[in-house]
């Protein structure tokens, strides 16, 4: 199996127990459940033999699981030992564990070139760069991957923009350019994020040139690949120049947060589709004004008002914050859970909105702790929230399949003038 990995991240389980001690709903697939329900705890751990170890969910999760682990105090999994080891692992071995537990924090996406292996920043070790680079984990991956049942797949052609597609080769070149832009430390991360949006708009224009020439049976003066190659040779100097000259938006709005907050509420509260659409529009008007309290689902239940969060300082020039956020957002692109699965334009602008939501969560964490400035632990908390409740484990991409009205609203938000500046500033 060809595994495509990034060595910009590190991982090794440090037995912190955080992934087993959370309100994150962990589903057990049917194959794992049938194996686990047959375990005899009489000799291994007699106190477990008479307890209810698993819970039947009111309805299956979006990924199909019908059962979850029972929880004890502090939301800990019933199998979590005081020393943060797994009782199933200790008593019966690694292979007996549920598939979801074995594969965390890995995430797999099948591409024409092989299996992209991403990792979740909900994992403490990944977030803190503790462990070894992923090329040292191939043997482990070969044990885990064959039983994976939730793999996402990328097929050609890939949507670039509405009614416009590109090939896998074109996408790979575009992704390579985006990663170079975001990793260019000569510019701030926020400038780089805006530059990435400009690059994608350039690609849309290049594809339009190709399509017009195709209709006229002519050879295009420029193509997506040739245009990207030229920009790459000049290290995207013109793209960055444009990004630096763009003025801040005169009007501010936080309406772009509505789809994300609504999806988090939908997953956490198990709403129906009617409630999802209704709450989306309700949140749209609520967050456009930016008044009242921020959703407690992203603040660990704390009631924090907007006016307390707005003054909190978020210093993107801080090397500590900038290095962490570059690693997180470049890995988000690498693992392909937003681009290209959402489509390139939609996926990248979703990433921009996610960045803004991450800032809000980090600033809320600082406000809850009565601090005037965001620190590294705040952005680590934010990235864990984003991965757990939104972009990775909660499968935000499914929101676009619920209703065409939702897709239309989100796309309109992304197409509004100055959208990148609105969400970045």
N, C-alpha and C positions, 0 to 999 in steps of 0.2 A: 504494500500500500504506500502510495506517495503522499506523505504528510507535508503540508506547507506551513511553516512555522515562522514566528518572529522572535528573534533573540533580544528584542528591546525590553522584554518583560521576563521576570523570574518567578519561580514558584517552588516551594517545598512545604508540605504540610507541617505546621508548627504546633498542631494540636491545641489551638486556641479555643475550639469549641463554638466559635461564633456562628458557623454555618448550621450548627445543630441546636442553637439556642437563640431563636428569633421568632417573630410572628410571621415570617415568610412561610407560606403554605407549601410544604414539600409533598408532591404526589408520588405514589408508588405504582409503577406499571404492573399489569396483571401477572406477568411472568415472575417478577420479583416477589409479588405478594403471595403467589402460590408456594413459592420456595420458602418464604419467611414464616408463613402461617403453620408450616409443618415442623418447625424447629421444636425440639423437646428441651425445655429449660429446667426440667425436674432436677437434674444433677448439676448442670452448669450454673444456674442461677435460680434456685427454688422460689425466691420471692416474686419472680416474673411469671412463674407457671400459672398463677391464679389471677393475673391482672389482664385487663383489656389493653393489648399492645397496639392495636390499630383502630382507626376510626373510618367508618364509611362516610364519604362526603355526601352532602345533600344532592349534589349533581356533579358529574364529571368535570374535571378541569378542562381548559381549552385544548390541552394536549392529550386528553383522553383518560387520564388517571382517575380512578374511582376511590382510592384509599389514601390515607396519610397516616403518619405515626402519631400515637397518642402523645400528649404533652403533660409535663409535670410543672413544678414551680419555675418561675422565670422563663416560661415558654420553652423549656429544654425538652429535647426529644427523650422519650422514656428510656431509650437505650444509652443515653449519654452518662458515662461514669463520672465520679467526682474529679478524676484527673484528666477529664476531657477526652478520654479514649472511648471508642465505640464498643459496647458490650457484644454486639454481633460479631464484629471484627475479632475481638479478643477471644470469644468462645468458639466461633466456627470458622474464622478466617475471612480474608478480604473477599474471596470469590462469592461468599454467601450474601454479602450486603446487597441492598437494593441498587439497581443500575444508576439511579439518580445520585446516590451517595458515592458510588465508585467513580463516576465521571466528573463530579465537581472538583475543581472549578473550570474544567475544560468545556469548550463549546465547538461543535463541528459544523462546517458548511461544505457541501460537496460542490466542486467547481469542475470545469472541463480539464483543468490541470492536475486535480487531485483534491485531497481533503485539507481544507484550511482549518488549522487548530488555533482557536482563540481562547482566552482565559477571562474569567469573571473578576472584576475589581470588587465584587462583594466579598472576595476571599482576602483575609487580613494579610496573608503572606504575599499575594500578588500586589496588593495595594502598597505594601511597605518594601517591595522588592527583596523579599527574603527567600533565599534558595538558589537554585541554579537555572540557567537559561533552558528554554524548552527543547533544544537539541539534545539535552541530556535525559529527556523523558520518553524517548522513542519506544523503548521496551515496555514502559507502562502504558503508553498509548495503544500499542499493539494488543495489549490485554483488554483494554477498556472499549475501544472503538467497535469491534465486531458486534457487540450487543446493543449498540446505540439505536434507539428507536425514534428519536425526535429530530433527526438530521434535516437541515434545510438544504435546498438544492438551487443552484443557479443554472438556468438554461439560456441558451442564445435564441433570438437576439435579446439584448438588454435594453430596457427603456431608458433613453437619455432624457427625453422631454415628451410632453404630450404629442402622440402621433409620430414620434421620432425614435429610432432605435440605433444601437451600435453593436458591433461584434464584441466577443470576449477579448480579442486582441486589442481592440480600441479601448475597451474598458480598462484593461491592465495597464496600458500606457497612461491613461488618464489618472488612474489610482496612484501610479508611481509618481506622477507630477504633483498630485495633491499631497502625498507624503513628504516629498521634497520641500514643498512650500511650507507645510506645517512644522517641519523640523529645521527651518532656516532661522537660526538664533540671532541673525542680524536684525530681525524684525520681531516685534512683540507678537505673542500668540494671537491676540485679537486682530491685529493687522493681517496676519497670515490667514485667519479664518475668513476675513472679508476677501482677501486675494483668492482664496479657493473658490468662493462664489463667483468672482469675476472670471476665473479660469473656466468654470463650467458654462457660463454664459458665452464665452468665446467658442467653446466646443459646440454649443447649440448653433451658433452662427456658421461655423465651419461645416457642420453637417447640412445646414440649409443650403450652403454653396454647392455642396456635393449633390444634393437632391435636385436642385435647379438644373445643374449641368447634366445630370442623368436624364431628366425629362427632355432636355434639348439635344440629347445624344452627343454631348461634348465632354471633353476631358476637363475636370475641374481645375481651376488655377491653384487651389489649395484643398487639402483634405484634413480630416481630424488628426490622422497620424503625422502628416508632414507639418501641420501647424504646431502640434504639441512638441515635435522634435525641435523646431526652431525656438520655441519658447524655452525649452529645456536647455538648449545650448547657451542661451543668454541668461540662464539662471533666473528666469521669470522677472527680469528687471522691470520691464514695461508693466507687467501685471502688478508688481508691488508699487510702482510709481502711481498707478491709478488708485490703488487702495489707499495710499497715503494722502491723496488729494481729495478723496471723498469726504464731504462734510457730514457732520452729525445730522440726524433727522430732527426737524423742528418740532414735530409732534411725537410724543411717546405713547405707547400703548402696550399693555401686557396681555392682549387678547390671544396672542400666540400660545400662551400657557394653557388655555382652556382645553385643547384636545388631550394634553398630557395629564393634567389633573383629573379630567373626566375619566380617562382610561384607568388611572390608578384607583379611582373610586369604584369603577366598574369591576375591576379584578378583585379588589378587597371586599367589596360589599355584595358581590354576586348579583348584580342588577340584571334586569332583562333589557332587550334591545330598545324598547320604547323609552325606558328610563335613561338609557345611555344617550339617545338622541336628545331627549328633553334636557338632561343635565349639561350636555355639551353647549347648547344655546344659552342656558342659564349661566354657566361658567364663562361663556364668551363675554357676556355683558358685565359680569362681576369682575373679571380680571382685566377687562379693557379699562375700567375705571381705577383698578388697583386700590380698592378700599376695603375696610373691614379686616377680618383675620385671614391669614394664610391657611390653606388646608392642613389640618392636623395630621393627615396621612403622610406628609413630607416633613413634618417637624417632630416626629415621635410623640404625637399626642399633645404637644404644647400649643397653647393658644397665643399666637404671636401676631400682632397687628402690623400692617404694612408700614405705618409711619415709624415704627421702631427699627425696621429692617433697612429702609431706604438710606439712612445716613451711614450705615456700616461700611467701612472701607475695605475694598477688595483690590489689593495691590498686585496686578498682573505682572508688574515689573520685578517682583520678588523672585529671585532665582529658584527658591524652594518651591513656590507655587507654580511658576512657569514650567519648570522641568517636569513636575508631576502631571500637570494638565496636558502638556505636549504628549507625554507618554500615553496618557489615557485616551485622548482624542485621536491620535494617530493609530492606536491599537483598535479603537472603535471602527475606524475606516478599514484597517487590515482585516479584521474578523468578519466584515461584510454583513453585519446584521442591520445596517441602515442602507448603505450603498453596497451592491446594486440591487438588493432584494426589494427595496422600495421603489426602485428607479433612481437614476443618478441625480437629477435635479431635485426631486422630492426628498430623496434620502439625505442629500447634503444639507438642504435647508432645514430638514428635521434635526440634523446634527447641530446646526446653529441654534435652533430653539432649545435643544437639550442642553447646550452649553449655558444658555441664559437661565434655564431652570436650575442647573447645577449651581450657578452663582447665587440664585435665590435661596436654595437649600443651605449652602455654605454660610451665607449671611444670616439666615434664620438661626443656624446653630450658634453663631457668634452672639447674636442678640439674646438667645435663650441663656447664654452663659455670661451675659452682661459684659461683653467685650466690644470694643469699638472697631476692631479690625479682624478680618478673617485670617486664620492660621492654617497650617498644613492639615491638622486633624479635621478641620471643618471641610476641606475639599475632599479628603479621604472619605469622610462620612457621606458627603454628597454623591461621590461616584458610586459608593456601595448602594445608596438609595436608588440611583438612576439605573444601575444594572439589575438590581433585585426587583424593583417595582415597575420598570418601564422598558428599557431598550433591549434587554437580553432575556431574562428569565420570564418576564410577564408578556413577552411577544406582542409588543405594541403594533407590529406590522398588521396584525389581524384587525385592527381598528378600521383599516381601509376596505375590508371585505364586509363590514356590517351594514353600511348604508351608503348609497351614492351621495346623499346630502352631506354626510360627514366628510367624504373625500372632497366634495366641491368646496365646502367651507375651509378645509385645511389648505387646499391648493390656492384658494383666493387669498388666504393669509400670507402664503409664501410669495405670491405675485404682487403684493402691495408695494408701492414705491418705497425705497429705502429699507426694505425688510431686513437685510443683513445689519445695517447700522442701528435699526431699532432694537434688535435683540442683543447686539454686542455692547452697546453703550450703557 
